[in-house]
Structures are given as structure tokens and as C-alpha cells.
Amino acid sequence: MTRSFETEKAALADVVAIPVTPFAEDGSLDTAAHRALLRRLLDGGVRTLTPNGNTGEFYALTPEERRLVTEVTVEEAGDRAAVLVGVGHDVPTAVAAARHARDAGAGMLMVHQPVHPYVSEGGWVDYHRAIAEAVPELGIVPYIRNPLLGGERLAELGAACPNVIGVKYAVPDASRFAGFARDAGLDRFVWVAGLAEPYAPSYFASGATGFTSGLVNVAPSVSLEMLTALRAGDYPAAMKVWEQIRRFEELRAANGSADNVTVVKEALAALGLCRRDIRPPSRELPEGNRAEVAAIAAGWQA
């Protein structure tokens, strides 16, 4: 009998938090700070956690570090939150990470957009199918950033793999999202707005029921306020939150999103929650820009 994955689907129709990965002064993972930040998210009402996402610096972590991040997140989440583990790279590496996530107790995987200079649509299906078939017990969520991929390819993947249950759609084009979702099967998958709060209102209007968030690390209540408004169909209220977060997200998006994670870590550092350290090819925020980020973060705590 095929699993329905109803619990996992419900977890995707929510604020899908992408926790940061704190580093210690010596450059290693700061596990104590990481646990504290995860507990802060859980205490703030977050119910879906994505270890090894882009805000967690997935591509800057070693395989051993990614496994540790997964294990720590699953331990802290317990029965309080669903865990959606980010996996990627080559197929054997992704499959090994998927099996580790399963064995650690996670219920879902987010498969990062394949990083390869030559990605065909059929090859995209093959890549995700290999991972999904290796762990049929887990819900699979492709992370789509490729604007050239057609919705028919996702439909093909879903037909072959019943455990592909949701989509993190991160192409910055609301019209394309609406078409893609309908070509793939609007009711077949849970649609997660993968570009976080700035795009959530427009994507919800076209069928999304959840959104990712890095900002949630700093202010869980703000992200949850937007979710509440969107679930109620109260777009004016959602846009009031949008206005509140606009400058913070503009800073993250500056220079081709070069400071996407940097700004979040800077805000957390200003609140005394973790160090601002970030690994190359990202870089710490220049001192001249730190005061503005600190002021925004402090305003959300008031």
C-alpha cells in the first residue's frame, strides 16, 4: 500500500524554516549555539526545519558536518517539528546523505537544484528519481531554481515516484510559477514558495500553501504572522508584514544575493545569539552596514 505522507504534506504547508549553521571562533561547527537557535525556533512556533539548506551554507559544509547538522536538528526537533533534510551534489553523495537522514529519523528530503554545467530536463528527472527510489520511506521535495524546466517533467517524476510530495519553487517569476504548477499538477504536490517572504503573497495567490524562510531565524513571530494572514486570504495584512521586512530582504538580495546568509547571521550576532562568522565564498557584512541590520533586528524583538 502506498503511503499518503499526509503528515509530511501538512508540514510543508507552513513556514519552512532554513536554520543557519553557526561557527565557532576556530571555524568548526558551534553545536551548542546551533542547538540553542533550533530551540528558539521551536519555542517560537516553527514546526518545519530544513537542515543543510542554502541559509545553512550547505555548499560550504563538509559531508561530516552535514551529517552532524542533520543529527543535531533531528534530536532537537524530537516530536515538535518535521525535519526536511537538504541533500545534493552527485547522485551517490545525495543517496548516501538521504539514507543517513532516514536512519537519523528525518521524514523528508529537500533535493538541491543540481549543480552541473549541463543539465537536461530528462537528466533532471533521472537525478531526482535515483534519490527518491533509494529512500521510498521519505517524502521528497525537489528544489527548483531552473526557469527552463517544464512542469511536465515534474509530473513525470511524480508519476514514477509517489514519495515526491512537494516542490520548493524558487524561480522569481510568479506567472511562470502559476503555469508550472498547473502543468505539473496543482493538486498533486504541496507547493512551497521557495523565495521566502518577499514572494510568498504572490505565490500563495497562485497556489502555494507554504513558504521557506531564513528571516525566521531572527524573528519567528514575523514569519508566522505572514503565514496566518496568507492562510486567511488576508493579503492586505500579509503585505503589511511584507513592508515590515522589505528592507531586511533587500539587504539580503543586494549584489545578486551575495549577502543572503550574511545579513541573517549579522542580525543574530547583533542579538547575541551566534557569531557572525560565515564561510567563503560568502563574506561577513562590512562594519558600515552592520548598524542598520542591528536596528532592524532589535525592532523585531520589541
C-alpha positions in Angstrom: 0.0 0.0 0.0 1.4 3.4 -1.0 1.9 5.9 1.8 -0.1 9.1 1.7 2.5 11.2 3.5 -0.3 13.4 4.9 1.7 14.5 8.0 4.7 15.4 5.9 2.5 17.3 3.4 0.9 19.3 6.2 4.4 20.2 7.5 5.3 21.7 4.0 2.2 23.9 4.0 3.7 26.1 6.7 6.7 28.3 7.4 9.6 26.0 6.2 12.5 27.4 8.3 16.0 27.2 6.9 18.2 27.4 10.0 21.7 29.0 9.9 24.8 26.9 10.8 26.8 28.7 13.5 30.5 28.5 13.5 32.9 28.7 16.5 35.9 31.0 16.7 38.1 28.2 15.4 35.9 27.7 12.4 34.3 24.5 13.5 30.6 24.0 13.9 29.3 25.6 17.1 27.0 22.8 18.1 25.9 24.5 21.4 24.8 27.7 19.6 23.2 25.6 16.9 21.0 23.7 19.4 20.1 27.0 21.1 19.0 28.5 17.8 16.9 25.5 16.9 15.2 25.5 20.3 14.5 29.2 19.8 12.8 28.5 16.5 10.8 25.6 18.1 9.8 27.8 21.1 8.7 30.5 18.7 6.2 28.2 17.0 8.2 26.9 14.0 7.2 23.3 13.1 9.2 22.6 10.0 13.0 22.7 9.9 15.4 22.3 6.9 18.9 21.5 8.0 21.5 21.8 5.2 19.6 24.4 3.3 21.2 27.3 1.5 20.8 29.6 4.6 22.6 26.8 6.4 25.6 27.1 4.0 25.0 23.7 2.5 27.8 24.0 -0.1 30.3 25.3 2.4 29.9 22.3 4.8 31.9 19.1 4.6 30.0 15.7 4.3 30.8 15.0 8.0 29.4 18.5 9.0 26.3 18.0 7.0 25.7 14.7 8.8 26.2 16.3 12.2 23.8 19.2 11.3 21.2 16.6 10.3 21.6 14.7 13.6 21.5 17.7 15.8 18.4 19.0 14.1 16.6 15.7 14.3 17.5 15.4 18.0 16.3 19.0 18.9 13.1 18.7 16.8 12.0 15.5 18.5 8.2 15.3 18.1 7.9 19.1 18.0 8.7 19.6 14.3 9.1 17.9 11.0 12.6 17.7 9.5 13.3 18.3 5.8 17.0 17.5 5.2 18.8 19.1 2.3 20.8 16.7 0.1 22.6 17.2 -3.2 25.9 17.0 -5.2 26.5 13.9 -7.3 23.9 11.0 -7.1 26.0 8.7 -4.9 26.6 11.5 -2.4 23.0 12.6 -2.4 21.8 9.0 -1.9 24.2 8.4 0.9 23.0 11.6 2.6 19.4 10.6 2.0 20.0 7.2 3.7 21.7 8.9 6.6 18.8 11.3 7.0 16.4 8.4 7.0 18.5 6.5 9.6 18.8 9.6 11.8 15.0 9.9 11.9 14.1 12.6 9.4 10.9 12.3 7.4 11.6 14.3 4.3 14.4 15.4 1.9 14.8 18.6 0.0 16.9 17.9 -3.1 19.0 20.9 -4.0 18.9 22.1 -7.6 21.6 20.0 -9.4 24.8 22.0 -9.8 26.2 21.0 -13.2 27.0 22.9 -16.3 24.9 20.6 -18.5 21.5 19.8 -17.1 18.9 18.3 -19.4 15.3 18.0 -18.5 15.4 14.3 -18.8 18.5 14.2 -16.7 16.9 16.3 -14.1 14.1 13.6 -13.8 16.7 10.8 -13.7 18.7 12.6 -10.9 15.7 13.0 -8.6 14.3 9.6 -9.4 17.5 7.9 -8.3 17.4 9.7 -5.0 13.6 9.2 -4.4 13.8 5.5 -5.3 16.7 5.0 -2.8 14.5 6.1 0.1 10.9 5.4 -0.7 10.0 5.8 3.0 10.9 9.6 2.9 8.9 12.4 1.4 10.9 14.1 -1.4 10.8 17.8 -2.2 12.7 19.0 -5.3 14.2 22.5 -5.0 13.6 24.1 -8.4 15.6 27.2 -9.4 15.8 26.4 -13.2 13.4 28.6 -15.2 13.8 26.4 -18.2 12.4 23.3 -16.5 8.9 22.5 -17.6 6.1 21.4 -15.3 5.6 18.3 -17.4 9.0 17.0 -16.1 7.8 17.2 -12.6 4.6 15.4 -13.5 6.8 12.7 -15.0 8.8 12.4 -11.8 5.7 12.4 -9.6 4.1 9.6 -11.7 7.3 7.4 -11.3 7.9 8.3 -7.6 4.8 8.5 -5.3 7.1 9.8 -2.5 7.8 13.1 -4.4 5.2 15.1 -2.4 6.1 18.7 -2.6 8.1 21.3 -4.5 10.2 24.2 -3.3 9.8 26.6 -6.3 12.4 29.3 -6.3 12.2 30.9 -9.8 11.5 34.6 -9.3 8.5 34.8 -11.6 5.0 34.4 -10.2 3.4 34.0 -13.6 5.8 31.1 -14.5 5.2 29.5 -11.1 1.4 29.6 -11.8 1.9 27.9 -15.2 4.5 25.4 -13.9 2.3 24.3 -11.0 -0.7 23.7 -13.3 1.4 21.8 -15.9 2.9 19.6 -13.2 -0.4 19.1 -11.3 -1.5 21.7 -8.8 -3.2 19.2 -6.5 -0.6 16.5 -6.9 2.1 18.4 -4.9 2.4 20.7 -2.0 3.7 24.0 -3.4 6.3 25.9 -1.3 7.2 29.4 -2.2 11.0 28.9 -2.2 12.0 32.6 -2.3 10.7 33.2 1.2 8.5 36.1 2.5 9.1 38.6 -0.3 7.5 36.3 -2.9 5.1 34.5 -0.6 2.0 36.7 -1.2 2.2 36.4 -5.0 2.9 32.7 -4.9 0.1 32.0 -2.5 -2.2 33.7 -4.9 -1.2 31.2 -7.5 -1.4 28.0 -5.4 1.4 27.9 -2.9 0.5 26.9 0.7 3.8 27.2 2.4 7.0 29.3 2.1 10.6 29.0 3.1 12.3 31.5 5.4 15.7 32.5 6.5 14.4 35.6 8.3 12.6 33.3 10.7 16.0 32.7 12.4 15.8 36.3 13.6 12.1 36.8 14.1 9.9 33.7 14.1 6.8 35.7 15.1 7.1 37.9 12.0 7.2 35.0 9.6 4.3 33.3 11.4 2.3 36.5 11.2 2.6 36.5 7.4 1.6 32.8 7.3 -1.5 33.5 9.4 -2.5 36.3 7.1 -1.9 34.3 3.9 -3.9 31.3 5.2 -6.8 33.6 5.9 -6.5 35.1 2.4 -5.9 38.5 4.0 -3.5 39.9 1.5 -3.5 43.4 2.9 -2.4 42.1 6.2 0.3 39.9 4.5 1.6 43.0 2.7 1.9 44.9 5.9 4.3 42.2 7.1 6.0 42.4 3.6 6.5 46.1 4.2 8.0 45.4 7.6 10.6 43.0 6.3 11.2 44.7 3.0 14.5 46.5 3.8 15.9 43.4 5.6 15.2 41.3 2.5 16.6 44.0 0.2 19.9 43.9 2.1 19.9 40.1 1.7 19.2 40.3 -2.0 21.8 43.0 -2.8 24.6 42.2 -5.2 23.0 39.1 -6.6 22.1 37.8 -3.1 25.8 37.9 -2.1 24.7 38.8 1.5 21.8 36.4 1.7 23.1 34.4 4.7 25.5 37.2 5.8 22.7 39.5 6.8 20.8 36.8 8.7 24.0 35.9 10.7 24.7 39.6 11.3 21.3 40.1 12.8 21.7 37.1 15.0 25.2 38.3 16.1 23.6 41.7 17.0 21.1 39.9 19.2 23.9 37.9 20.8 22.7 34.6 19.5 25.7 33.4 17.5 28.8 34.6 15.9 28.7 36.4 12.5 31.3 34.1 11.0 30.5 32.9 7.5 32.5 30.7 5.1 33.8 31.6 1.7 32.6 32.3 -1.0 30.3 34.4 1.2 31.8 37.1 3.4 31.0 39.0 6.6 29.0 42.2 6.3 31.2 45.3 6.3 31.2 47.3 9.5 29.5 50.2 7.9 26.4 48.2 7.2 26.1 46.4 10.5 24.2 49.1 12.4 21.3 49.1 10.0 20.9 45.3 10.3 21.2 45.5 14.1 18.5 48.2 14.3 16.1 46.1 12.2 16.6 43.0 14.3 16.2 45.0 17.5 12.9 46.4 16.3 11.5 43.0 15.8 12.3 42.0 19.4 10.5 45.0 20.9 
